[in-house]
């Protein structure tokens, strides 16, 4: 019988600069943002596009705010709503942790809508610019979750099971690494490769929604449900329920993009 790997206790603080403590999870957000800025600037430097470095910097700044604000608000509303009703100030206790991808997505969509209106661009032109930049940040975030020993998976007998410090004595799926591979690496490869084919406007955004929704829905079968929610309708988790609209809307956007493209031609 294979001995499961016991996850070591890792200090969530990566390093300190005087009174400022930099956490691993926050550091992963920074890594994702810098990656997005690097590739957005590379795109802006190409001669055959109408983006400037200043524009992509502004866009990513708005999106970063959307991630932070939307992620926190979404987590509180989707996963801790009874606690929020009882203690509204919990929304501002960011030191307690808690971010939601789906809330962050809503925040980013609102940021892109604002930027598109401000710069008089079509929304999907902006969204197609942003979509391929997101998976790296998602993957970095999952590595941050793994380092923190949080969002662990369900109990497993697989030889790669991990015994987490705060999850009991039984080995569990390292679901953060599954999501890193799916939402980070695989989704990045798919979107980057697809974007190079210059698909019709909106198709890249639709593919992001569709693929992420599918990958997250699948990965949730290995991830331990949030204890305050457990399994919901039809035995699904909150993550799966929130991913279903992404799959549907993503598919609709892809179909719309190609249909519109054929009509324009």
Buried (B, 14 or more C-beta within 10 A) or exposed (E): EEEBEEBEEEEBEBEEEEEEEEBBBBBBBEBBBBBBBEBBBEBBEEEEEEBEBEBBBBBBBBBBBBBBBBBBBBBBEBBBEEEBEEEEEBBEEEEEEBBBBBBBBBBBBBBBBBBBEEEEBEBBBBBBBBBBBBBBBBBBBBBBBBBBBBBBBBEBEBEEBBBBEEBEEEBBBBBBBBBBBBBBBBBBEBBBEBBEEEBBBBBBBBBBBBBBBBBBBBBBBBBBBBEEBEEEEEEBBBBBBBBEEBBEBBBEBBEBBBEBBEEEE
